[in-house]
């Protein structure tokens, strides 16, 4: 860690900030999940779990024994590990704390990050399918089916980013959004933000796609995939799910909706303030999702495709508006 000039304080190296981005996602993800669960319970008139409950659950599961189904192969054990590693890679590619790209920020664009997240989802689905348990396999099949339906939406959102910034690197999209208020209120940008917001609702298992805390097996998607796991493997799946949720929140607020509060220098103080700003924005998005959870009902399973079609049409409309209005 290098000492900066007087008045600037401690200056971090790019590698240190890169590592800090990963640690921020790893450490804050359970906190955000716990805060959302607590607010949701309060909204429903219940006492609810403690905000720090996810940390206690993870510590408990890491101390437990791992039970592997008799007919399961090595995929059952490796799948959660691969998914967790995927969720560690994505924060290296996106603006978590800084306005400027870090050493690995040029190594992948929005599509690359999406592919890595998809690989993590596939690893979890493959591990669930290895159990031969009906509910786990049902959730795995549904997750893969709906995930394939949402991918065209992500492609068209990427097209919007590429048309606006001449590149699909998330750092440059965030810079374009910070450049002027006119870019934020641009119709194509608003349509892309709404489309991505619907994608986040789907990928985090929230209403109207899935009842996140529900126990109805026939309506489960993401939650069903972890039913057969236990011990450290369950801890990795749960922790990875919280990390994926926070990563999607980061993409929503730091790339599209509110790319402010990021550190523009390598000062330790500026990076620390960026961590606090990220936590505040993530909690704000989580509260918004909580309001949606308590204001709408879960869609019937065959209606979910219509929800995804709406997100796709919004993304397509964003591209058309750019062409009609001039890119």
MARDRENPA-341857 format. One record per residue (C-alpha): x, y, z; residue number from 1. Coordinates in pm, 1 decimal, padded with zeros to 6 digits. Each point is the difference from the previous one (the first is absolute). Layout:
        c1        c2        c3  gumi
         X         Y         Z   NUM
...
! end
This chain:
        c1        c2        c3  gumi
   00000.0   00000.0   00000.0     1
   00159.9   00326.6  -00110.5     2
  -00005.4   00324.0   00198.6     3
  -00149.3   00290.6  -00198.4     4
   00090.6   00364.6   00018.5     5
  -00109.3   00212.9   00292.8     6
  -00374.9   00062.8  -00013.7     7
  -00078.7  -00308.6  -00200.8     8
   00057.1  -00255.1   00274.1     9
   00074.8  -00364.8  -00069.3    10
  -00007.5  -00094.0  -00367.8    11
  -00093.9  -00355.1  -00094.7    12
   00150.1  -00181.3  -00295.1    13
  -00232.2  -00116.4  -00280.9    14
   00060.1  -00362.2   00098.8    15
  -00101.5   00072.4   00359.8    16
  -00319.9   00170.4  -00116.0    17
  -00067.2  -00293.4  -00232.1    18
   00023.0  -00240.6   00292.4    19
  -00207.7   00235.5   00214.8    20
  -00279.6  -00007.6  -00257.3    21
  -00023.6  -00376.0   00034.3    22
   00014.6   00017.2   00379.3    23
  -00274.9   00263.8   00001.6    24
  -00236.1  -00231.2  -00188.5    25
   00095.5  -00302.5   00211.8    26
  -00040.8   00176.5   00335.1    27
  -00300.5   00223.2  -00070.3    28
  -00213.2  -00253.4  -00192.6    29
  -00134.5  -00181.9   00310.8    30
  -00060.7   00336.3   00171.5    31
  -00213.0   00125.7  -00290.4    32
  -00197.5  -00326.1  -00007.3    33
  -00055.4   00013.8   00375.1    34
  -00112.8   00362.9  -00011.4    35
  -00246.2  -00073.0  -00281.4    36
  -00145.8  -00298.6   00187.3    37
  -00031.2   00210.0   00316.7    38
  -00173.0   00290.1  -00177.8    39
  -00232.6  -00237.8  -00181.7    40
  -00102.5  -00162.9   00327.4    41
  -00062.4   00338.6   00162.1    42
  -00207.6   00103.3  -00301.0    43
  -00216.6  -00308.9   00055.4    44
  -00041.9   00069.2   00372.2    45
   00239.5  -00273.9   00111.4    46
   00307.7   00029.2   00219.5    47
   00211.6  -00174.3  -00259.3    48
   00358.8  -00123.4   00011.7    49
   00292.7   00205.6   00123.4    50
   00180.4   00205.1  -00260.9    51
   00319.4  -00196.9   00069.8    52
  -00179.7  -00336.8  -00008.7    53
   00153.9  -00104.3  -00337.6    54
   00347.1   00015.0   00156.3    55
  -00108.3  -00226.7   00284.8    56
  -00158.9  -00241.8  -00248.0    57
   00316.6  -00015.6  -00208.9    58
   00215.2  -00062.1   00307.9    59
  -00236.4  -00278.5   00110.2    60
  -00005.9  -00170.0  -00341.2    61
   00378.8   00010.5  -00035.1    62
   00021.7  -00194.5   00327.7    63
  -00250.1  -00263.3  -00114.4    64
   00068.4  -00325.5  -00180.3    65
  -00051.0  -00022.7  -00377.0    66
  -00241.0  -00273.9  -00105.9    67
   00018.0  -00121.2  -00359.8    68
  -00286.7  -00196.9  -00159.4    69
   00089.5  -00359.8  -00075.0    70
  -00032.5   00028.2  -00378.3    71
   00156.0   00345.2  -00036.0    72
   00330.7   00046.4  -00182.1    73
   00283.9   00243.9   00055.6    74
  -00208.9   00270.8  -00170.7    75
  -00214.8   00023.8   00313.3    76
   00305.2   00106.4   00202.3    77
   00184.6   00207.3  -00260.3    78
  -00306.1   00193.5  -00124.7    79
  -00034.8   00232.4   00302.5    80
   00374.7   00067.8  -00003.5    81
  -00002.0   00092.6  -00370.5    82
  -00301.6   00228.0   00051.6    83
   00168.8   00176.2   00292.0    84
   00315.1   00054.9  -00206.3    85
  -00208.6   00147.8  -00282.7    86
  -00152.5   00250.0   00240.0    87
   00352.5   00097.1   00107.3    88
   00104.1   00071.2  -00360.4    89
  -00278.4   00239.7  -00103.1    90
   00084.9   00277.3   00253.8    91
   00342.1   00023.5  -00164.1    92
  -00165.2   00113.1  -00325.9    93
  -00257.0   00257.3   00116.8    94
   00014.3   00340.9   00175.9    95
  -00060.4  -00103.0   00359.2    96
   00198.0   00279.1   00168.3    97
   00179.4   00212.6  -00260.4    98
  -00084.7   00214.1  -00301.3    99
   00318.3  -00108.2  -00177.6   100
   00069.4  -00353.4  -00129.0   101
   00229.0  -00210.0   00214.6   102
   00265.0  -00237.6  -00146.9   103
  -00255.7  -00272.5  -00075.5   104
  -00279.6   00239.0  -00093.3   105
   00087.4  -00028.8  -00370.2   106
   00007.0  -00379.8   00005.8   107
  -00375.2  -00040.2  -00051.4   108
  -00304.2   00195.5  -00108.6   109
  -00365.0  -00024.6   00104.7   110
  -00045.8  -00314.5  -00209.1   111
   00302.7  -00163.9   00160.6   112
  -00137.2   00076.3   00346.2   113
  -00336.0  -00141.2  -00106.6   114
   00165.2  -00317.3  -00127.7   115
   00188.6  -00045.4   00327.8   116
  -00322.3   00045.6   00200.0   117
  -00173.0  -00246.6  -00234.1   118
   00281.2  -00250.3   00058.1   119
  -00056.3   00031.9   00373.7   120
  -00372.9  -00061.6  -00046.0   121
   00072.9  -00301.5  -00219.2   122
   00236.2  -00144.6   00261.7   123
  -00269.8   00030.1   00267.7   124
  -00259.8  -00156.1  -00231.5   125
   00232.0  -00286.3  -00091.8   126
   00072.0  -00069.3   00368.2   127
  -00373.0  -00004.3   00076.7   128
  -00073.0  -00234.4  -00291.0   129
   00254.4  -00248.8   00136.6   130
  -00212.3  -00070.0   00307.4   131
  -00282.8  -00184.3  -00180.8   132
  -00233.9   00181.2   00241.5   133
  -00319.0   00109.1  -00181.0   134
  -00028.3   00349.7   00145.3   135
   00369.6   00080.2  -00051.3   136
  -00014.7  -00118.6  -00360.1   137
  -00324.1   00191.9  -00055.0   138
   00156.9   00322.1   00126.8   139
   00312.0  -00063.3  -00208.9   140
  -00202.2  -00053.0  -00317.7   141
  -00211.0   00310.0   00057.1   142
   00302.2   00217.8   00077.2   143
   00172.0  -00103.2  -00323.3   144
  -00317.2   00048.7  -00206.3   145
  -00077.9   00345.9   00133.1   146
   00367.7   00095.2  -00011.5   147
   00008.1  -00076.5  -00372.8   148
  -00306.5   00219.1  -00050.1   149
   00157.1   00298.1   00176.2   150
   00331.0  -00012.6  -00190.5   151
  -00135.3   00180.7  -00313.3   152
  -00098.5   00290.2   00225.8   153
   00356.5   00026.6   00129.3   154
   00128.7  -00003.5  -00358.5   155
  -00219.4   00292.6  -00102.1   156
   00094.6   00193.0   00315.2   157
   00361.4  -00054.3  -00104.9   158
  -00085.8   00138.0  -00345.0   159
  -00133.1   00317.5   00164.6   160
   00323.1   00040.0   00197.3   161
   00210.5  -00059.0  -00311.3   162
  -00198.8   00250.1  -00206.8   163
   00024.8   00271.1   00265.9   164
   00367.0  -00042.6   00094.7   165
   00146.9  -00175.1  -00309.1   166
   00109.4  -00276.2   00236.3   167
  -00170.5  -00244.1   00234.7   168
   00240.5   00042.9   00290.1   169
  -00203.6   00079.8   00314.5   170
   00244.1   00271.7   00112.9   171
  -00068.8   00206.0  -00312.8   172
  -00377.1  -00035.5   00029.1   173
   00022.5   00127.6   00358.3   174
   00219.7   00288.9  -00116.7   175
  -00253.2   00089.3  -00271.1   176
  -00281.3   00001.4   00257.0   177
   00203.2   00225.5   00232.2   178
   00088.7   00237.2  -00281.5   179
  -00336.5   00177.0  -00011.4   180
  -00353.2  -00016.3   00133.4   181
  -00118.6  -00008.6  -00361.2   182
   00148.1  -00347.0  -00036.3   183
  -00179.9  -00124.8   00312.6   184
  -00341.5   00121.5  -00120.1   185
   00057.0  -00114.0  -00357.7   186
  -00297.6  -00221.1  -00100.2   187
   00221.9  -00282.9  -00123.1   188
   00200.2   00005.1   00322.6   189
  -00315.4  -00003.7   00214.6   190
  -00142.2  -00293.7  -00197.6   191
   00327.0  -00190.7   00037.6   192
   00005.7   00067.9   00375.6   193
  -00357.9  -00124.5   00042.0   194
   00075.6  -00309.8  -00208.1   195
   00307.5  -00076.2   00210.9   196
  -00202.2   00063.5   00315.7   197
  -00240.8  -00275.2  -00110.5   198
   00297.7  -00225.8  -00073.2   199
   00128.1   00054.3   00355.4   200
  -00344.8  -00084.9   00138.8   201
   00013.2  -00327.3  -00190.1   202
   00360.7  -00092.6   00078.7   203
  -00034.0   00069.6   00372.9   204
  -00316.3  -00208.5   00032.8   205
  -00231.7   00280.2   00106.3   206
  -00370.9   00054.9  -00054.2   207
  -00162.9  -00011.3  -00253.4   208
   00225.5  -00282.7  -00125.2   209
   00056.3  -00190.8   00323.7   210
  -00090.5   00027.4   00365.9   211
   00351.0   00035.7   00138.2   212
  -00083.7  -00127.2   00349.7   213
  -00278.3  -00234.8  -00104.6   214
  -00022.3  -00366.9   00093.3   215
  -00238.9  -00116.3  -00273.5   216
   00206.4  -00256.7  -00185.7   217
  -00202.8   00012.3  -00320.8   218
   00072.7   00372.3  -00039.3   219
   00367.8  -00011.2   00091.5   220
   00273.5   00077.7  -00250.5   221
   00328.3   00120.2   00153.2   222
  -00080.1  -00115.8   00352.7   223
  -00075.4  -00354.2  -00118.4   224
   00351.2  -00049.0  -00135.9   225
   00156.9   00006.8   00346.2   226
  -00241.3  -00234.9   00179.5   227
   00235.8  -00300.6  -00011.8   228
   00317.9   00181.6   00102.7   229
   00127.2   00028.7   00354.4   230
   00296.4   00114.6   00202.6   231
   00274.5   00203.1  -00173.0   232
  -00151.5  -00061.4  -00344.9   233
  -00327.2   00158.1   00110.4   234
   00198.8   00288.7   00148.7   235
   00177.5   00057.1  -00332.1   236
  -00330.4  -00008.9  -00190.8   237
  -00170.5   00241.4   00237.7   238
   00298.9   00233.3   00016.7   239
   00037.1  -00013.2  -00378.1   240
  -00368.8   00081.4  -00046.9   241
   00039.3   00307.6   00223.2   242
   00310.5   00102.8  -00195.8   243
  -00182.3  -00037.6  -00331.7   244
  -00282.0   00217.0   00133.0   245
   00242.0   00274.8   00105.8   246
   00187.2  -00020.9  -00332.2   247
  -00325.1   00056.3  -00189.4   248
  -00081.7   00292.0   00229.2   249
   00343.5   00146.7  -00075.3   250
  -00059.1  -00029.6  -00373.9   251
  -00340.6   00162.8   00036.5   252
   00109.6   00299.4   00207.2   253
   00368.3   00048.9  -00088.4   254
  -00031.3  -00057.7  -00374.9   255
  -00352.9   00104.8  -00094.7   256
  -00212.9   00179.6   00257.9   257
   00221.1   00187.3   00249.9   258
   00373.2  -00017.8  -00083.2   259
   00096.9   00257.0   00263.2   260
   00185.7  -00034.4   00328.0   261
   00286.3  -00193.7  -00158.8   262
   00360.5   00083.2   00079.0   263
   00172.4   00209.1  -00267.7   264
   00341.9  -00023.9   00166.5   265
   00204.9  -00272.5   00166.3   266
  -00031.4   00165.3   00340.9   267
  -00092.5  -00242.3   00277.7   268
  -00255.2   00250.6   00130.7   269
  -00171.0   00029.9  -00339.0   270
  -00013.7  -00378.8  -00037.1   271
  -00142.6  -00032.5   00351.9   272
  -00273.4   00251.5  -00080.7   273
  -00072.6  -00195.3  -00320.3   274
  -00055.4  -00313.8   00209.5   275
  -00250.4   00184.9   00220.3   276
  -00172.4   00147.9  -00306.0   277
  -00026.4  -00344.1  -00158.6   278
  -00151.3  -00143.1   00317.4   279
  -00255.5   00281.9   00014.6   280
  -00100.0  -00038.8  -00365.0   281
  -00023.8  -00379.1   00027.7   282
  -00221.6   00029.2   00306.9   283
  -00215.2   00252.3  -00186.5   284
  -00049.9  -00241.5  -00289.1   285
  -00071.2  -00280.5   00246.1   286
  -00268.8   00206.8   00174.6   287
  -00156.1   00075.9  -00339.5   288
  -00012.6  -00371.6  -00076.2   289
  -00154.4  -00057.3   00342.2   290
  -00276.8   00246.7  -00084.1   291
  -00063.0  -00187.8  -00325.1   292
  -00000.8  -00332.9   00186.3   293
  -00270.9   00124.6   00233.4   294
  -00205.4   00182.3  -00262.7   295
  -00041.0  -00265.0  -00268.8   296
  -00081.3  -00368.7  -00019.2   297
   00214.7  -00271.1  -00151.8   298
  -00080.1  -00074.1  -00361.6   299
  -00119.8  -00342.8  -00101.8   300
   00280.9  -00205.6  -00144.1   301
  -00123.9   00016.6  -00359.2   302
  -00036.9   00378.9   00031.5   303
   00369.5   00052.8   00077.2   304
   00080.2  -00019.0  -00371.7   305
  -00223.6   00303.1  -00054.6   306
   00194.6   00191.1   00264.9   307
   00325.8  -00085.7  -00174.7   308
  -00151.1   00093.2  -00336.4   309
  -00083.4   00344.0   00144.0   310
   00363.5   00048.2   00106.1   311
   00116.3  -00109.1  -00345.0   312
  -00236.4   00239.2  -00178.0   313
   00120.7   00289.7   00215.4   314
   00360.3  -00077.6  -00092.9   315
  -00088.3  -00027.2  -00369.9   316
  -00192.0   00327.9   00021.7   317
   00307.3   00166.4   00154.8   318
   00206.2  -00100.3  -00304.6   319
  -00270.3   00121.7  -00240.0   320
  -00028.3   00333.3   00180.7   321
   00375.1   00047.7  -00034.0   322
  -00018.2  -00060.3  -00373.3   323
  -00305.5   00219.5  -00050.1   324
   00129.0   00279.1   00222.6   325
   00356.1  -00028.6  -00125.2   326
   00280.2  -00175.5   00189.0   327
! end
